[in-house]
Amino acid sequence: MASSNAAVNAGQPLQLPLLELDESELLTVAGGRREAETPLHEVTFVVLDLETTGGAPADGGITEIGAVKVRGGELLGEFQTLVRPPSSIPPFIALLTGINDLMVAGAPSLDGVLPSLLEFLSGSVLVAHNAPYDVGFLKAACARTGHPWPKPTVLDTVRLARQVVTRDEAPNHKLSSLARVFGSPTTPDHRALTDARATVHVLHGLLERIGGLGVRTLGELHAYSAQVPERTRRKRHLADDVPSGPGVYLFHDERDRVLYVGTSVDLRTRVRSYFTAAEKRSRVREMLAIASRVTAVPCATALEGRVREIRLIAEHSPPYNRRSRNPERAPWVKLTAEAYPRLSVVRQVRADGGVYVGPFSSQGQAELAVAAVQEAVPIRRCAARLPRQASPGASACLLLELGRCGAPCIGGIDVEGYAAVAARAREALLRDAEPVVRAGLERANRMAGDQRYEEAALQRDRVLAYLRGTARGQRLAPVAAIPQLVGARRRAQGGWEFALVRYGRLAGASVSPAGADPMPYVEALKATGEMVLPAVAPMPATHPEETDLLLRWLEQPGVRLVELDGEWAVPAAGAARALARLTRYGLDA
């Protein structure tokens, strides 16, 4: 390869991205996948090198072309030819490359070579060391001869090497230096085919390294290969001691404050990815600027890693995690324990005889759910605690006239009669969602028929908020009451992974190797698992978000219940069934 300072058209430097992917030019490949989705081992690369007279691309001074076609590490073909340039080869270029005027006197002109080269390049990713230089000459040649430029995806191994190969490994990123780093059996010598062969080995070495960072497809290579800020690149050493395997990672600042908590099935690959251009989140880039170290917490299974992530976020409230840092503050709907019970929204579950359901995603959702139940059940809405006997001179509100409250405040209904009303509310919260759904949707339909669409939408939202919150509560409560549960799922590599759940909390996790009897591992897990005390029902003995996660794992196809101490059941007419029905009809939008 000759000079790398060539210019194109009126002295303007040619600038190419490391990987040039024009969305409009992406091709489809076998099986209908887009090019960006193609695994790298299925991509056909043509590694190109040009030798030139050292002039500008517009001068057309190409003296030799060498190209090697590879896919999946296999050699598919080679292309090599000398080219007769339109001008003499300068002596210093002849000395550098070994190509002189006598050698190219009988060679074909570029016009005669170009069609064959373009055919050789067709459908491939074009790779070159310092690609702007080589691509600039080819584009200029196409423009001069009238051949359309095929706009291939272009990969520049120089720029990729700058992100992957450190100064400790090589003093620079010249082809000769990188060939030594990656142990190329071919030594670059400024002849086109030799240099192209050496570049193939460099390419494979670079792809192997970024494969360890999770780059598996052409699209991922495109995302990785964008420019990485220097301040981010300087901190890549923070990932050096992070192990592979599932677990949790924590970024700390200089004061050892936890900035961010994450989890992955492969800690090393995930943490390394933060220091590549694949990381686009501005908040994370900001976090990386102040991070000083990374702590890894290896876990037995990916499930344990996700659980530990939830707990660590709740413990440290890291400023760069967007998810809820206070799940214990989520609201619940409560049916109070008093002579004349009422519905209220509370932030804490107490052992006070009340009926609790939830938690809900927000205060607003909980209030909508309360309104939905009040539409279906004539339960009182006043907040005052009422005596068993109505106070003299008490007055009723408008709900009495509307027939939507029995008015216990004035003795309109006694304790025994009102108990039946409270029982209906209790059923709606814990077991039977149909009355609330029916009342809410009938009211919404009447409003829609009267063209009161905003009010109809509010009624629908009330029903949905009620169903989502109560469905969650009806799923959580049974597991929160189980003293011990052991679930197992077969691992892809053989053996089993186990989860020990006590009162809705993950008390332990383990794995058994392929071919081993799993039961001794189950017994060991039970013996060494965390001792867990029950919380106030229906709260689980942990953050509800953790129990949600455990339920999703337990409900996966293929998960088996090895042991169950207690009962695990949800109501047949509960909120989950009604919510699924509305979802099928598109009413949950």
Solvent accessible surface area in square Angstrom, and as a share of the most:
residue,aa,sasa,rsa
1,M,26,0.11
2,A,11,0.09
3,S,49,0.31
4,S,70,0.45
5,N,135,0.69
6,A,29,0.22
7,A,30,0.23
8,V,24,0.14
9,N,108,0.56
10,A,105,0.81
11,G,54,0.52
12,Q,117,0.52
13,P,86,0.54
14,L,46,0.23
15,Q,144,0.64
16,L,14,0.07
17,P,66,0.42
18,L,3,0.02
19,L,3,0.02
20,E,47,0.21
21,L,30,0.15
22,D,63,0.33
23,E,117,0.53
24,S,101,0.65
25,E,54,0.24
26,L,23,0.12
27,L,102,0.51
28,T,100,0.58
29,V,50,0.29
30,A,88,0.68
31,G,85,0.82
32,G,59,0.57
33,R,83,0.30
34,R,98,0.36
35,E,22,0.10
36,A,26,0.20
37,E,98,0.44
38,T,7,0.04
39,P,27,0.17
40,L,20,0.10
41,H,124,0.55
42,E,69,0.31
43,V,9,0.05
44,T,25,0.14
45,F,6,0.02
46,V,0,0.00
47,V,0,0.00
48,L,2,0.01
49,D,3,0.01
50,L,0,0.00
51,E,0,0.00
52,T,0,0.00
53,T,12,0.07
54,G,30,0.29
55,G,30,0.29
56,A,38,0.30
57,P,2,0.01
58,A,59,0.45
59,D,87,0.45
60,G,3,0.03
61,G,2,0.02
62,I,0,0.00
63,T,2,0.01
64,E,3,0.01
65,I,0,0.00
66,G,0,0.00
67,A,0,0.00
68,V,4,0.03
69,K,40,0.17
70,V,5,0.03
71,R,104,0.38
72,G,52,0.50
73,G,56,0.54
74,E,109,0.49
75,L,101,0.50
76,L,68,0.34
77,G,22,0.21
78,E,69,0.31
79,F,33,0.14
80,Q,82,0.36
81,T,26,0.15
82,L,39,0.19
83,V,1,0.00
84,R,109,0.40
85,P,14,0.09
86,P,103,0.64
87,S,67,0.43
88,S,81,0.52
89,I,13,0.06
90,P,41,0.26
91,P,114,0.72
92,F,142,0.59
93,I,4,0.02
94,A,22,0.17
95,L,159,0.79
96,L,78,0.39
97,T,7,0.04
98,G,43,0.41
99,I,1,0.01
100,N,64,0.33
101,D,66,0.34
102,L,154,0.77
103,M,72,0.32
104,V,5,0.03
105,A,62,0.48
106,G,81,0.77
107,A,10,0.07
108,P,65,0.41
109,S,37,0.24
110,L,9,0.04
111,D,84,0.43
112,G,53,0.51
113,V,10,0.05
114,L,0,0.00
115,P,62,0.39
116,S,59,0.38
117,L,0,0.00
118,L,26,0.13
119,E,134,0.60
120,F,33,0.14
121,L,5,0.03
122,S,75,0.49
123,G,64,0.62
124,S,11,0.07
125,V,4,0.02
126,L,2,0.01
127,V,0,0.00
128,A,0,0.00
129,H,10,0.05
130,N,30,0.16
131,A,0,0.00
132,P,26,0.16
133,Y,8,0.03
134,D,0,0.00
135,V,0,0.00
136,G,2,0.02
137,F,2,0.01
138,L,0,0.00
139,K,67,0.28
140,A,17,0.13
141,A,1,0.00
142,C,2,0.01
143,A,85,0.66
144,R,117,0.43
145,T,37,0.22
146,G,64,0.62
147,H,56,0.25
148,P,113,0.71
149,W,42,0.15
150,P,66,0.42
151,K,114,0.48
152,P,18,0.12
153,T,13,0.08
154,V,1,0.00
155,L,0,0.00
156,D,4,0.02
157,T,0,0.00
158,V,16,0.09
159,R,61,0.22
160,L,0,0.00
161,A,0,0.00
162,R,131,0.48
163,Q,7,0.03
164,V,18,0.10
165,V,3,0.02
166,T,57,0.33
167,R,160,0.58
168,D,144,0.75
169,E,72,0.32
170,A,2,0.02
171,P,98,0.62
172,N,47,0.24
173,H,26,0.12
174,K,132,0.56
175,L,20,0.10
176,S,44,0.29
177,S,4,0.03
178,L,0,0.00
179,A,5,0.04
180,R,168,0.61
181,V,45,0.26
182,F,43,0.18
183,G,58,0.56
184,S,20,0.13
185,P,107,0.67
186,T,31,0.18
187,T,104,0.60
188,P,26,0.16
189,D,72,0.37
190,H,68,0.30
191,R,66,0.24
192,A,0,0.00
193,L,29,0.14
194,T,30,0.17
195,D,3,0.02
196,A,0,0.00
197,R,96,0.35
198,A,0,0.00
199,T,2,0.01
200,V,13,0.07
201,H,68,0.30
202,V,0,0.00
203,L,0,0.00
204,H,60,0.27
205,G,10,0.10
206,L,0,0.00
207,L,25,0.13
208,E,140,0.63
209,R,84,0.31
210,I,0,0.00
211,G,16,0.16
212,G,35,0.34
213,L,29,0.15
214,G,27,0.26
215,V,10,0.06
216,R,134,0.49
217,T,28,0.16
218,L,0,0.00
219,G,20,0.19
220,E,72,0.32
221,L,0,0.00
222,H,76,0.34
223,A,36,0.28
224,Y,4,0.02
225,S,1,0.01
226,A,38,0.30
227,Q,110,0.49
228,V,3,0.02
229,P,46,0.29
230,E,91,0.41
231,R,120,0.44
232,T,3,0.01
233,R,41,0.15
234,R,153,0.56
235,K,42,0.18
236,R,62,0.23
237,H,112,0.50
238,L,23,0.11
239,A,1,0.01
240,D,82,0.42
241,D,138,0.72
242,V,6,0.03
243,P,54,0.34
244,S,73,0.47
245,G,24,0.23
246,P,37,0.23
247,G,0,0.00
248,V,0,0.00
249,Y,4,0.02
250,L,9,0.05
251,F,0,0.00
252,H,13,0.06
253,D,12,0.06
254,E,159,0.71
255,R,186,0.68
256,D,75,0.39
257,R,105,0.38
258,V,11,0.06
259,L,0,0.00
260,Y,25,0.10
261,V,0,0.00
262,G,4,0.03
263,T,37,0.22
264,S,21,0.14
265,V,104,0.60
266,D,47,0.24
267,L,0,0.00
268,R,67,0.25
269,T,30,0.17
270,R,71,0.26
271,V,0,0.00
272,R,72,0.26
273,S,21,0.13
274,Y,0,0.00
275,F,3,0.01
276,T,5,0.03
277,A,0,0.00
278,A,50,0.38
279,E,11,0.05
280,K,129,0.55
281,R,107,0.39
282,S,89,0.57
283,R,71,0.26
284,V,4,0.03
285,R,47,0.17
286,E,94,0.42
287,M,0,0.00
288,L,2,0.01
289,A,34,0.27
290,I,76,0.39
291,A,2,0.02
292,S,43,0.28
293,R,105,0.38
294,V,23,0.13
295,T,42,0.24
296,A,28,0.21
297,V,45,0.26
298,P,89,0.56
299,C,15,0.09
300,A,43,0.33
301,T,6,0.04
302,A,25,0.20
303,L,3,0.01
304,E,22,0.10
305,G,0,0.00
306,R,83,0.30
307,V,0,0.00
308,R,94,0.34
309,E,19,0.08
310,I,8,0.04
311,R,50,0.18
312,L,31,0.15
313,I,3,0.01
314,A,25,0.19
315,E,123,0.55
316,H,74,0.33
317,S,50,0.33
318,P,0,0.00
319,P,49,0.31
320,Y,28,0.11
321,N,7,0.04
322,R,192,0.70
323,R,96,0.35
324,S,68,0.44
325,R,83,0.30
326,N,84,0.43
327,P,15,0.10
328,E,84,0.38
329,R,130,0.47
330,A,21,0.16
331,P,2,0.01
332,W,8,0.03
333,V,1,0.01
334,K,30,0.13
335,L,8,0.04
336,T,16,0.09
337,A,51,0.39
338,E,27,0.12
339,A,25,0.19
340,Y,5,0.02
341,P,16,0.10
342,R,55,0.20
343,L,13,0.06
344,S,24,0.16
345,V,37,0.22
346,V,37,0.21
347,R,93,0.34
348,Q,103,0.46
349,V,15,0.09
350,R,139,0.51
351,A,94,0.73
352,D,61,0.32
353,G,66,0.64
354,G,17,0.16
355,V,17,0.10
356,Y,9,0.04
357,V,3,0.02
358,G,0,0.00
359,P,1,0.01
360,F,4,0.02
361,S,100,0.65
362,S,48,0.31
363,Q,70,0.31
364,G,37,0.36
365,Q,53,0.24
366,A,0,0.00
367,E,90,0.40
368,L,41,0.20
369,A,3,0.02
370,V,15,0.08
371,A,21,0.16
372,A,4,0.03
373,V,1,0.00
374,Q,23,0.10
375,E,37,0.17
376,A,18,0.14
377,V,6,0.03
378,P,39,0.24
379,I,0,0.00
380,R,1,0.00
381,R,88,0.32
382,C,56,0.33
383,A,76,0.59
384,A,65,0.50
385,R,175,0.64
386,L,27,0.13
387,P,69,0.43
388,R,145,0.53
389,Q,150,0.67
390,A,39,0.30
391,S,58,0.38
392,P,138,0.87
393,G,85,0.82
394,A,44,0.34
395,S,96,0.62
396,A,38,0.29
397,C,77,0.46
398,L,114,0.57
399,L,26,0.13
400,L,72,0.36
401,E,145,0.65
402,L,101,0.50
403,G,61,0.58
404,R,60,0.22
405,C,14,0.09
406,G,27,0.26
407,A,2,0.02
408,P,4,0.02
409,C,29,0.17
410,I,69,0.35
411,G,49,0.47
412,G,53,0.51
413,I,38,0.19
414,D,83,0.43
415,V,27,0.16
416,E,124,0.56
417,G,29,0.28
418,Y,1,0.00
419,A,53,0.41
420,A,61,0.47
421,V,17,0.10
422,A,11,0.08
423,A,49,0.38
424,R,123,0.45
425,A,0,0.00
426,R,102,0.37
427,E,65,0.29
428,A,3,0.03
429,L,2,0.01
430,L,46,0.23
431,R,103,0.38
432,D,47,0.24
433,A,0,0.00
434,E,40,0.18
435,P,51,0.32
436,V,0,0.00
437,V,3,0.02
438,R,129,0.47
439,A,30,0.23
440,G,4,0.04
441,L,39,0.19
442,E,86,0.39
443,R,65,0.24
444,A,10,0.08
445,N,105,0.54
446,R,141,0.51
447,M,11,0.05
448,A,38,0.30
449,G,64,0.62
450,D,91,0.47
451,Q,135,0.60
452,R,101,0.37
453,Y,136,0.52
454,E,153,0.68
455,E,73,0.33
456,A,12,0.09
457,A,38,0.29
458,L,76,0.38
459,Q,7,0.03
460,R,79,0.29
461,D,52,0.27
462,R,47,0.17
463,V,1,0.01
464,L,5,0.02
465,A,2,0.01
466,Y,0,0.00
467,L,0,0.00
468,R,108,0.39
469,G,4,0.04
470,T,1,0.00
471,A,9,0.07
472,R,60,0.22
473,G,6,0.06
474,Q,12,0.05
475,R,58,0.21
476,L,1,0.01
477,A,34,0.26
478,P,25,0.15
479,V,1,0.00
480,A,8,0.06
481,A,69,0.54
482,I,3,0.02
483,P,49,0.31
484,Q,29,0.13
485,L,0,0.00
486,V,0,0.00
487,G,0,0.00
488,A,3,0.02
489,R,72,0.26
490,R,139,0.51
491,R,59,0.22
492,A,114,0.88
493,Q,124,0.55
494,G,20,0.19
495,G,6,0.06
496,W,29,0.10
497,E,18,0.08
498,F,4,0.02
499,A,1,0.00
500,L,0,0.00
501,V,2,0.01
502,R,23,0.08
503,Y,42,0.16
504,G,0,0.00
505,R,52,0.19
506,L,9,0.04
507,A,8,0.06
508,G,18,0.17
509,A,18,0.14
510,S,26,0.17
511,V,47,0.27
512,S,0,0.00
513,P,66,0.42
514,A,65,0.51
515,G,90,0.86
516,A,36,0.28
517,D,87,0.45
518,P,39,0.24
519,M,89,0.40
520,P,77,0.48
521,Y,77,0.29
522,V,2,0.01
523,E,90,0.40
524,A,55,0.42
525,L,11,0.05
526,K,42,0.18
527,A,88,0.68
528,T,112,0.65
529,G,11,0.10
530,E,72,0.32
531,M,169,0.75
532,V,18,0.10
533,L,152,0.76
534,P,79,0.50
535,A,44,0.34
536,V,61,0.35
537,A,78,0.61
538,P,26,0.16
539,M,44,0.20
540,P,1,0.01
541,A,20,0.16
542,T,16,0.10
543,H,43,0.19
544,P,3,0.02
545,E,39,0.17
546,E,0,0.00
547,T,0,0.00
548,D,16,0.08
549,L,14,0.07
550,L,0,0.00
551,L,2,0.01
552,R,139,0.51
553,W,6,0.02
554,L,14,0.07
555,E,97,0.43
556,Q,60,0.27
557,P,132,0.83
558,G,57,0.55
559,V,25,0.14
560,R,144,0.53
561,L,82,0.41
562,V,55,0.32
563,E,54,0.24
564,L,66,0.33
565,D,72,0.37
566,G,45,0.43
567,E,153,0.69
568,W,68,0.24
569,A,74,0.57
570,V,80,0.46
571,P,38,0.24
572,A,87,0.68
573,A,31,0.24
574,G,3,0.03
575,A,0,0.00
576,A,52,0.40
577,R,129,0.47
578,A,0,0.00
579,L,38,0.19
580,A,48,0.37
581,R,61,0.22
582,L,5,0.03
583,T,67,0.39
584,R,170,0.62
585,Y,146,0.55
586,G,44,0.42
587,L,70,0.35
588,D,44,0.23
589,A,105,0.81
